[in-house]
Amino acid sequence: MTQLMKWVLFVICALLILYLSMVNITTLPPLQVHMMDKVGHIIAYGVLTGLMIFALYKKGQWSRSQTLIVLSSMTFYGFFIEILQKSMTESRIFDILDIVANVMGMLIVFFLFSTTLKQ
């Protein structure tokens, strides 16, 4: 897969997360499982983080600066979306637990990635 295609996948995923984060939730059916939306955050940001790692990774080469880029940009993106939800929607709120779930998803994927690098 080309480098451009990897970044295209990342951008598509980021835009999908943005769209789903901004859609009016009053028109959606309520979640039946307590905290299910947090699981969605963990999965979404895990996938997004994985796609960014996939786009940045060169065989056998990974640096601390790349780690910092991935973790800081993903954290910023999640925080930015929470601010957008509070300021641009009527059916969404800023939720610190969403940010915690986002970071959990990022860290899970990053742990799996770093574990495979050591093998």
C-alpha positions in Angstrom: 0.0 0.0 0.0 1.4 3.4 -0.9 2.2 6.1 1.7 -0.5 8.3 0.2 -3.2 5.6 0.5 -2.2 5.1 4.2 -2.8 8.8 4.8 -6.0 8.8 2.9 -7.4 6.0 5.1 -6.3 8.0 8.2 -8.0 11.2 7.0 -11.2 9.3 6.1 -11.3 7.7 9.6 -10.7 11.1 11.2 -13.5 12.7 9.2 -15.8 9.9 10.0 -15.1 10.3 13.7 -15.7 14.1 13.4 -19.0 13.5 11.6 -20.2 10.9 14.1 -19.1 13.2 17.0 -21.1 16.2 15.6 -24.3 14.4 14.5 -27.5 15.3 16.4 -27.8 12.4 18.9 -31.5 13.0 19.6 -32.3 11.4 16.3 -30.4 8.2 17.2 -31.7 5.3 19.2 -30.5 5.4 22.8 -27.7 3.1 23.8 -28.9 0.1 25.8 -25.6 -0.7 27.5 -24.2 1.6 30.2 -21.1 3.4 29.0 -21.3 1.9 25.6 -20.4 5.2 24.0 -17.0 5.1 25.9 -16.3 1.7 24.3 -17.0 3.4 20.9 -14.5 6.1 21.8 -11.9 3.5 22.7 -12.4 1.6 19.5 -12.6 4.7 17.3 -9.4 6.4 18.7 -7.7 3.0 18.8 -8.3 2.6 15.0 -7.4 6.2 14.3 -4.2 5.8 16.2 -3.4 2.6 14.5 -3.9 4.2 11.1 -1.6 7.1 12.0 1.1 4.6 13.2 0.6 2.6 10.0 1.1 5.8 7.9 4.2 6.9 9.8 5.9 3.6 10.3 8.8 2.6 8.1 10.0 -1.0 8.4 12.3 -1.2 11.4 12.2 2.5 12.1 10.3 4.2 14.9 11.4 7.1 17.0 10.4 8.7 20.2 9.5 11.8 18.2 7.0 9.8 16.2 5.5 8.5 19.4 5.1 12.0 20.7 3.6 13.1 17.4 1.0 10.3 17.4 0.0 10.6 21.0 -0.1 14.4 21.1 -2.0 14.8 17.8 -4.5 12.2 18.7 -5.1 13.7 22.1 -5.4 17.2 20.6 -7.9 15.9 18.0 -10.1 14.3 20.6 -10.0 17.4 22.8 -10.8 19.6 19.8 -13.8 17.6 18.9 -15.1 17.8 22.5 -14.8 21.6 22.3 -16.6 21.6 19.0 -19.4 19.5 20.5 -19.9 21.9 23.3 -19.8 25.0 21.2 -21.4 23.9 17.9 -24.1 21.4 18.9 -27.2 21.5 21.1 -27.4 17.8 21.7 -23.7 17.2 22.7 -21.6 18.2 25.7 -18.0 18.4 26.6 -17.3 15.1 28.4 -13.9 14.5 30.1 -14.7 10.8 30.2 -14.8 10.8 26.4 -11.2 12.1 26.4 -10.2 9.5 28.9 -11.7 6.8 26.7 -10.0 8.3 23.6 -6.6 8.1 25.4 -7.3 4.6 26.6 -7.9 3.5 23.0 -4.7 5.2 21.8 -2.6 3.7 24.6 -4.0 0.2 24.0 -3.1 0.3 20.3 0.3 1.9 21.1 1.0 -0.8 23.6 0.2 -3.5 21.1 2.3 -1.7 18.5 5.3 -1.3 20.7 5.0 -5.0 21.9 5.2 -6.2 18.2 8.2 -3.9 17.6 10.1 -5.7 20.3 9.5 -9.1 18.8 
